[in-house]
Amino acid sequence: MRLLRVLAVMSLAAGSVAVAGPARAAGCLDPSVPLSVEENRLTVTLPGQDRPFARQMIEGAGFQGFTPALVRRLCAARSPGAAEKLLAREGEKLWHAAVDRAQRRGPVRGSLPYSDDRPLYWTRIEAMAAIRQLPLFSGQRLQLIETFDRASRGMPDINLPAGSKVKRVIVSGFDPYTLDGGVGGNNIRHGNPSGATALSLDGTRHGNAFIEAYTLPVSYPEFRRGYLEDTVGPFMRPGPRQVDASITVSQAGGAVFNLEQFNARYHGVSPGNDNFRPCAAVGGVPQLAVNNPECTITVVDRWGGPATPDLRDPPQWTSATLPVEAMIAADTGADVPRPPGDTWPDESVAFGVVHRTSYVEFPDCTAPERVTRDGVPPSPQSCSYSGGGGNYLSNESAYRNTLLRDRLGLSIPAGHIHTPDMQHFETDYEPSDATFDAWRLAIAQQTRNLVHVVADEA
C-alpha cells in the first residue's frame, strides 16, 4: 500500500490529533483510530488547571511545534518507507532537543526547569498518537510507531569512539510511571530521575570516558521485542568500540541509592504504563515460572533466545559486577545539596549509597513457597521471584543488561543503580514546584557522580 495514494484517498478533514492540543496540519489523520492507554492520558486535566497536564509539559519545554510539524511532513511522505526514514530522523531530533535542554546547550525554552525529564515523554506520546492515526494498515502503523519510539529514546544515537586510550560507558534511564491515581489524579505529574539523569549524561565526557545514554519504556512488550539488547548488545560484541561499562538506572524509594547485586528472571504483578501485566497473581498466590513464559523474561532469537520456553535458559539469576566498594567509598553525595524533606540520617551527604544483596526465591520451582535471603548467592536449583530491586521493569533492565554481559563473555562493570524517590511536591496540582525540582536535581547529580566512579574504575 502506497502511503501517498492512501492519504489522497482518505483526505480527511484537518483537525486536532485527538490528543492534548492542536496538531492542525495537512489533513491526513483518521481520528476514528483508537489511541493507546498511554495516549489517552494526553487529555487528562488536573483540578484547577486550564489545560491538560500533557499540554503543560509539552508547552512548558517549548516543544509545542514538534508534533504539528511532524504531521505535515508525514502527510507529504510518498511511501511507508519514506515515512519510516522521516520518523527515524524526527525521533532523533526530539531526543537531541531534550538532551540539549537538559544540558543547557543554547537557550532553555519554556517555563519548566531545564532538568525536567517529563516533556520528552509527553511529546513522544503526542507524536505517537498522531502516527497511530495515519490511515495505514495496523501493522504498518505499529512499525512506524516503534521506529519513532526507539529513535526518540536515544537508542540509535549511541556513538562511542574507538581506541584503546578511551573508556566507553552506556547508561540507561526510564520514563515516568505510576501515572494513574493519587489525590485528584495528581500521580500524572510523576517524573523519573533516571530519565533526567540519562538526558544530562548523554554525549558527555568524564576524564577519558565517553558516556552515552538512552531511556527505556515502562512496559513489558517493548522489552520482549529487544529494546535493551538491540541498543546495548552491538557495543558488547568484540570490536574497536566495545563498551567498558554498562549501567542501568531506575527509581525506587526513600532517600538512598541501592546498588543491586542479584537480578531475577521473574515478572511480578505490577502493570506497565500500558496497564498490561503478563504475570498477575492468581487467587492472591504468585504464579510459578515452570512452563510459564509469561512469568519469565524471554530473550528474542537474535540475542540468543531459545526456540521453546526453557526454565533454565536463560538462567534464573544474574549478578552485578559494579565496583560497589569504590562507589560507596567515593562519598558521592557530599557535594550535592540536600533537597527539602530529605530523610537520610547523615546530613553531610544528600543521599546514602548501600549495597543491596537481598532477594526472594522459590527454593522449589514447583511450589509457591518463597524465601528471602541476603548476602549469599541464590541456590543454583532455585527459581527467582524477585531480585534486590524487585521484579518490575527496573529489575528486568538489570537482568537483561547483565545477561548480555554474560552471554558475550565480558568482565566489564555492569549492574543496576536504584535511585531515591523523586516525587516530592509542595502543591497538589501544579505542574512543577521548587521542591520537586530540587529532588530531581539532587538525585541526578549524585547519580552522575556514581556513574563517574564506575567510569574511573572501568
Number of C-alpha atoms within 10 A of each C-alpha: 10 12 21 17 12 16 23 12 11 16 16 15 14 14 16 17 24 23 23 26 21 15 24 16 21 20 18 26 28 23 20 9 15 13 17 13 12 17 23 16 21 21 16 17 21 21 14 8 12 9 15 17 23 28 23 25 26 26 18 21 24 18 20 21 13 18 28 21 15 19 23 16 16 27 20 15 19 15 15 19 14 13 20 21 15 19 26 20 16 20 25 22 16 22 24 18 19 27 25 18 24 22 17 14 10 8 9 16 15 17 13 22 18 23 23 26 31 25 23 24 22 25 26 23 24 29 24 23 26 27 25 25 20 24 22 20 9 13 9 16 19 15 13 23 24 17 20 25 22 24 22 29 30 26 23 17 19 17 15 21 15 14 12 8 7 15 24 24 26 27 24 31 26 28 24 26 20 17 17 16 10 12 11 13 16 21 19 22 24 22 26 25 34 32 30 29 31 30 33 24 26 24 17 14 16 15 11 12 21 22 26 24 28 29 28 27 23 21 19 21 15 14 21 14 14 18 20 23 22 15 19 24 18 13 22 23 17 12 11 12 19 21 27 23 27 31 24 29 28 28 25 20 13 15 21 20 25 22 25 27 25 32 34 31 29 30 28 22 18 17 19 20 19 16 14 15 20 17 21 18 15 9 7 7 10 18 22 24 24 16 12 13 18 17 23 26 21 22 20 16 11 10 14 13 14 14 9 9 16 17 17 13 14 20 16 24 25 24 22 23 20 24 19 22 10 14 21 18 10 14 18 23 23 15 14 18 18 21 20 14 10 16 15 15 11 9 13 15 18 27 29 24 26 17 17 19 20 21 26 22 24 22 20 13 18 13 12 15 13 17 11 14 14 13 12 10 15 24 13 11 12 16 28 28 31 25 30 24 28 22 23 22 23 23 28 25 26 32 29 25 26 28 23 20 25 15 13 14 12 18 12 20 22 28 28 31 27 25 27 27 20 26 17 19 20 12 13 16 20 16 20 21 14 15 18 21 21 19 26 26 24 22 32 27 22 26 25 20 19 23 25 20 21 22 25 15 15 20
